[in-house]
Amino acid sequence: MPSILDNKNTAAPSVFLPAALLREARRQKGLPTADVPAICILDPDGDMVRRLRESGEARAFKPWACYHTLLDTFALAGRTVGIVGCAVGAPFAVLVAEQLFASGCRLLISVTSAGQITAGTPPPYFVIIDRALRDEGTSYHYVAPAEYADADPSLVKIASDFLGGAAQHVLVGATWTTDAPFRETAAAIDLAKSKGVLAVEMEAAALYAFAAAAKVQVLCLAHVTNTMGQTGDDFEKGEADGTRDALAVLWRLVDAFGAPLASNAAAEQSSTVTSQNP
């Protein structure tokens, strides 16, 4: 058995917890404890973060205690949301996700660039990832070995319903999560294609495995922007490096998920108050 699968008891608690890391970072940096927005976004390419900063729409969330990233906030669909840029790859994405949920996040949406596997329409377009082929290492630390990591079907359905009439082209389907983007061989691509995989990316399988293990809400979207350099004028993401379309898609998702999150939070608070005052 390869060592990545050896001695993995996914039910065992971890000794090192994100709360401990955040606690020490706050101590060292003199930061207060403060909750991040309920809805946060991962922007692995960093294009959205850069554009939002350039336009003055993004503001630094100064209490964010992560050693490795910056958290910005901005207004979207009438809510304040958080966004972290350039968390590329499965380990980095999950490292940030762990800390976001330990800091008050209730829904994490990842929008990552992806390479086209099954050709159906020319890029760019979006895929709501309903399952991800596990060809990375992080997911095996969270859930037992399996071919795919699945999304929460209820999140996929809500996203699909609310993006159905979007101006952007949006599909629902599977992706292939790899740790080695420059090892996408012809045989590996053909195998993924034979499984009906639509695109290849670097984070979804790990984020979905983490979500299943931690019982938190994560939704991953692939922004299919390229054919892995196999055609001319590739990697064209669209207007403003794809930011306009990505933010339009996210606006609809934040609008769809925002009210239920607020309702759930109010119900939980009421339940807590009731239990403290029988």
Order of alpha helices (4+ residues) and beta strands (2+ residues): alpha-beta-alpha-beta-beta-beta-alpha-beta-beta-beta-alpha-beta-alpha-beta-alpha-beta-alpha
